[in-house]
Amino acid sequence: MLAELRATALAGLPLFAPGMDVAGEIAVAAARQGERLGPGDVVVVAQKIVSKAEGRQAALADVHVSAAAAEMAEATRRPAALVQLILDESSAVLRASPAAIITRHRTGHVLANAGIDASNIAGGDDGQVLLWPQDPDASARAIRAALGADAPAVVIADSLGRAWRIGTLGTAIGCAGLVVLDDRRGQVDLFGRTLQATVIAVADAIAGLAVLVMGEGAEATPAAIVRGAGRWVSKADGPGAASGLRPVMEDMFR
């Protein structure tokens, strides 16, 4: 039984640029705060700093726009170059309107605008945007490996909207060393009933907690340490956040 689950934001991280060492900067920031990273901890990292370090920034002025993107841009009242990037990053467009373009990202995640945005990016007002990492699970594994032999689990988080709800919630898009889903089916409740459908989204819950302390605006704390989740941390990297995606054939809203 959990006694406490605690998230601590890491201050003093730099403004990341291509080629910078995310794991190294996190280790330095943790040491500066007196936070010793251990094998039962979870380090949650904002998607943006991973994307920046991996050089996933794009300039709208450099994008070649297709006829399909131009048509969708007119219908959704968005810059055609941005729509082209959304299409390039997506395996399917599920809905397209002036409110949002909902896509299935090539990683399998369903979200607005393929996760592309310009917030907290130098040049965002001048057509610079940031894309997701090419492979968020691989990025999480690389950061974990770089943190050392007794590395904590690593979650890469982004703030995503949810169907039927207002607002965004921190969500795991990359994961290494953490149980993504805690399947409670077959266990019993307080009254001895067998649980039929209870599967806990552990990685998403931890991402949501961490994003609350990391912030969404000018806080400049794009990483956090979560403690108390050691029961879900493993030595093996595991299958990653992609294992928590519902298969397309189970999509009831297509």
Buried (B, 14 or more C-beta within 10 A) or exposed (E): EEEEEEBBBBEEBEEBEEEBEBBEBBBBBBEEBEBEBEBBBBBBBBBBBBBBBBEBBBEBEEBEBBEEBBEBBEEBEBBBBBBBBBBBBBEEBBEBEEEBBBBBBBBBBBBBBBBBBBEBBEEBEEBBBBBBBBBBBBBBBBBBBBBEEEBBBBBBBBBBBEEEEEEBBBBBBBBBBBBBBBEBEEEEEEEEEEEEEEEBBBBBBBBBBBBBBBBEEEEBBBBBBBBBBBEBBBEEBBBBBBEBBEEEEEEEEE
